[in-house]
């Protein structure tokens, strides 16, 4: 999906002054580069995964994109607006879900938060009702509307926050761990909802998450940030190739057998009784490997474990540091 750049960053930096105690009544000033010269563009209507380990600079980037923080250097625009200079104007054009921080009113029923947002954003009545009804149905909020936000579970509150971020038809949606605390079925529904939203409304989405399934099912493009620097920008399959990551196939056989002979780049890395763990390149499909094993071995069950994205990034960073 292509279009005019809706998000533009050019050599953007964010430097924090940190004072550390070095002795009795002595403190030294240090500069911490939370974001260190990042440049990228996101076209209108694209869904992009923005990932990296904790402390990499993801949240700092999003806070600059929303106008909460002012860049220390570089150029930044969202929908042609400088977020730090025109934060109020930008607020009408973006939606934000900040993981553990809710935008809902803690002691009020969920529906009251939505009514307040209806007035705050001056959403036309018909459009508000249409958006609310759609979110309530697809995110299964009907039984929760009269429940105070403080009584909602994390997963319920997350669904409530996603709905709140979309009531005013934002052009850009920033999502920080949108499926945290959700069960498998709820995760699937949220992903379907976001995919439909992107396709039908061309809402531009920047997604930060540690759940690779979110990225795989929603985003064609992924950006990796570490130590404040953009280390990768491209397809997820390309990330696995660059990081040489591996997926793990966990095979439960009907009885204990010698290590499975799988071939095709797969190797047994662990055996415990009838259970065996096989590692294979993350860039390869698991289907041929599963078919090979199912045709030759008495199979009871199996599952695929995705690679640890933080390990992939750490390896990329280590290789870059030594190059």
C-alpha positions in Angstrom: 0.0 0.0 0.0 1.5 3.3 -1.1 0.7 6.9 -1.0 2.0 10.3 0.0 4.2 10.4 3.1 2.0 11.0 6.2 4.8 10.5 8.7 8.2 12.0 8.0 11.4 11.9 10.1 14.7 13.3 9.0 17.8 12.9 11.3 15.6 13.2 14.4 17.3 13.2 17.7 16.2 13.2 21.4 18.9 13.8 24.0 18.2 13.7 27.7 20.4 15.2 30.4 21.0 12.7 33.2 22.8 13.5 36.4 24.5 10.6 38.1 25.9 10.5 41.6 29.7 10.0 41.5 30.6 10.7 45.1 29.5 12.5 48.3 27.5 15.5 47.2 28.9 15.1 43.7 26.9 14.5 40.5 28.1 14.4 37.0 26.0 15.4 33.9 25.7 12.8 31.1 23.8 13.0 27.8 21.7 10.0 26.9 20.8 9.8 23.2 17.3 8.1 23.4 16.8 8.7 19.7 20.0 9.1 17.6 19.5 10.5 14.1 16.5 8.5 12.9 15.1 9.0 9.4 12.1 7.3 7.8 8.8 8.0 6.0 5.5 6.2 6.3 3.0 6.6 3.4 -0.7 7.2 4.0 -2.5 3.9 4.6 0.5 1.8 5.5 0.7 -0.5 8.6 4.3 -0.6 10.0 5.7 -2.6 12.9 8.1 -0.5 15.0 10.0 -2.9 17.2 13.0 -3.3 19.4 14.1 -4.3 22.9 13.0 -2.3 26.0 14.8 1.0 26.2 15.6 1.1 22.5 13.8 4.4 21.9 10.4 3.3 20.6 8.3 5.1 23.1 10.4 8.2 22.8 9.9 8.2 19.1 6.1 7.9 19.5 6.0 10.7 22.1 7.8 13.0 19.6 5.3 12.0 16.9 2.4 12.9 19.2 3.9 16.2 20.4 4.5 15.0 24.0 8.2 15.5 23.6 10.1 18.0 21.5 13.0 16.7 19.3 16.5 17.8 20.2 17.4 18.0 16.5 16.2 17.0 13.0 12.9 17.5 11.2 9.6 15.8 12.0 6.2 16.1 10.4 2.9 14.2 10.8 0.2 15.0 8.2 2.3 18.1 7.4 2.1 19.3 11.0 5.0 19.9 13.4 3.8 17.9 16.4 5.6 19.9 19.1 4.4 23.3 17.7 0.8 22.4 16.8 0.0 19.6 19.3 -3.7 20.6 19.7 -4.2 20.6 15.9 -2.5 17.3 15.5 -4.5 15.7 18.3 -7.6 15.7 16.1 -5.9 13.7 13.4 -4.2 11.0 15.5 -5.2 8.2 17.8 -3.0 6.7 20.5 -3.0 3.6 22.7 -0.2 3.7 25.1 0.0 0.1 26.5 -0.3 0.3 30.3 -1.5 3.9 30.3 -5.2 4.4 29.7 -6.9 7.4 28.1 -10.2 6.4 29.8 -11.6 8.0 33.0 -10.7 5.6 35.8 -13.8 5.9 38.0 -16.4 6.4 35.2 -18.3 3.7 33.3 -16.7 3.0 29.9 -19.6 4.6 28.0 -19.1 7.9 29.9 -15.5 8.1 28.6 -16.8 7.7 25.1 -19.4 10.4 25.6 -16.8 12.8 26.9 -14.6 12.1 23.8 -17.7 12.7 21.6 -17.8 16.2 23.0 -14.1 16.8 23.2 -13.4 16.0 19.6 -16.7 17.5 18.4 -17.6 14.3 16.5 -20.8 14.6 14.5 -23.5 12.7 16.3 -24.2 10.3 13.4 -20.6 9.5 12.9 -20.0 9.0 16.6 -22.9 6.5 16.8 -21.7 4.7 13.8 -18.1 4.4 15.0 -19.2 3.5 18.5 -21.6 0.8 17.3 -18.9 -0.8 15.1 -16.2 -0.8 17.8 -18.6 -2.2 20.4 -19.6 -5.0 18.1 -16.2 -6.0 16.8 -14.3 -5.5 20.1 -17.1 -7.1 22.1 -17.7 -4.2 24.5 -21.5 -4.4 24.8 -21.5 -5.9 28.3 -18.7 -3.6 29.5 -20.2 -0.2 28.7 -21.7 0.4 32.1 -18.7 -1.0 34.0 -16.3 1.5 35.7 -12.9 1.4 33.9 -11.1 0.5 37.2 -13.1 -2.8 37.3 -12.1 -3.9 33.8 -9.4 -6.5 33.3 -6.2 -5.5 31.4 -7.5 -7.1 28.2 -11.0 -5.5 28.5 -9.5 -2.1 29.2 -7.1 -2.5 26.2 -10.1 -3.1 23.9 -11.8 -0.1 25.4 -8.8 2.1 24.8 -8.6 0.9 21.1 -12.2 1.9 20.6 -11.6 5.3 22.3 -8.7 6.0 20.0 -10.8 5.5 16.9 -14.1 7.4 17.7 -12.9 10.6 16.0 -11.7 8.9 12.7 -7.9 9.5 13.2 -5.7 9.5 10.1 -2.8 8.0 12.1 -3.1 5.4 14.8 -0.2 4.7 17.2 -0.5 1.3 19.0 1.7 0.2 21.9 1.2 -3.5 22.6 -2.5 -3.5 21.5 -3.0 -7.3 22.2 -1.4 -7.4 25.7 -3.5 -9.3 28.2 -5.8 -10.7 25.6 -6.6 -14.4 25.1 -6.0 -16.1 21.7 -9.5 -15.6 20.5 -9.6 -11.9 21.5 -6.2 -11.3 19.9 -7.5 -12.7 16.7 -10.5 -10.4 16.8 -8.5 -7.3 17.5 -6.1 -8.1 14.6 -9.0 -8.6 12.2 -10.5 -5.4 13.4 -7.3 -3.5 12.8 -6.7 -5.1 9.4 -10.3 -4.2 8.3 -9.9 -0.6 9.6 -6.7 -0.2 7.7 -8.1 -1.6 4.5 -11.5 0.2 4.6 -10.5 3.6 6.1 -6.8 3.7 5.0 -5.8 4.5 8.5 -2.1 4.7 8.9 -0.9 2.5 11.7 2.4 2.5 13.6 2.5 -0.6 15.8 5.0 -1.4 18.6 4.8 -4.9 20.1 6.8 -7.8 21.4 4.3 -10.3 19.8 5.7 -11.2 16.4 2.3 -12.7 15.4 0.9 -9.2 15.6 3.6 -8.0 13.1 3.3 -11.1 10.8 -0.5 -10.8 10.5 -0.8 -7.0 10.3 2.3 -5.5 8.8 4.2 -6.0 5.6 6.9 -3.6 6.7 8.9 -3.6 9.9 11.4 -1.2 11.4 13.9 -2.2 14.1 15.3 0.4 16.5 18.0 -0.3 19.1 20.1 2.1 21.1 18.2 4.9 19.5 19.2 4.0 15.9 17.2 2.5 13.1 18.9 -0.8 12.3 16.5 -2.3 9.8 13.7 -1.2 7.6 12.0 -3.7 5.3 10.1 -7.0 5.3 9.9 -9.2 8.4 11.3 -12.2 6.4 14.3 -10.0 5.5 14.8 -9.2 9.2 15.1 -12.9 10.0 17.6 -13.3 7.2 19.7 -10.4 8.4 19.6 -11.7 12.0 19.9 -15.3 10.9 17.2 -16.2 13.4 15.6 -19.6 13.9 12.2 -20.9 14.7 11.6 -24.0 16.8 9.4 -26.9 16.0 8.4 -28.8 19.1 7.4 -32.4 18.2 5.6 -34.8 20.5 6.0 -38.4 19.2 3.8 -41.3 20.3 6.9 -43.0 21.8 10.5 -42.2 22.5 12.7 -42.5 19.4 16.2 -41.5 18.3 16.7 -37.9 17.1 14.5 -37.0 14.1 16.3 -36.9 10.7 14.7 -33.8 9.2 17.1 -32.3 6.6 16.3 -29.1 4.8 18.4 -27.0 7.2 16.5 -28.3 10.3 18.4 -29.9 13.3 17.4 -31.5 16.5 18.6 -29.3 19.4 17.0 -31.1 22.4 15.4 -34.4 23.2 13.4 -35.2 26.3 11.6 -38.6 26.1 9.1 -38.6 23.2 9.4 -34.8 22.9 12.0 -33.3 20.5 12.9 -29.7 19.6 14.0 -28.9 16.1 15.5 -25.6 15.0 15.1 -24.3 11.4 15.7 -21.0 9.6 12.9 -18.5 10.4 12.8 -17.4 6.8 11.6 -20.9 5.8 8.0 -22.1 6.0 7.3 -24.8 8.6 4.9 -26.7 6.3 7.4 -28.8 4.4 9.2 -29.8 7.7 5.9 -30.7 9.3 4.8 -32.8 6.3 8.2 -34.6 6.3 7.9 -35.5 9.9 4.3 -36.5 9.8 4.9 -38.9 6.9 7.8 -40.7 8.6 7.2 -40.6 12.4 4.4 -41.5 14.8 3.2 -37.9 15.5 1.1 -37.1 18.6 1.3 -33.3 18.6 3.5 -30.4 17.5 3.8 -26.6 17.8 6.0 -23.8 16.3 7.7 -21.3 18.5 8.7 -18.0 17.0 12.2 -16.6 17.5 12.9 -14.2 20.3 12.9 -10.9 18.5 15.2 -9.3 21.2 17.8 -12.1 20.6 17.6 -11.3 16.8 18.1 -7.6 17.4 20.9 -8.2 20.0 22.8 -10.4 17.4 22.3 -7.7 14.7 23.6 -5.0 17.1 26.6 -7.1 18.1 27.5 -7.8 14.5 27.2 -4.1 13.6 29.4 -3.1 16.6 32.2 -5.4 15.5 32.0 -4.6 11.8 
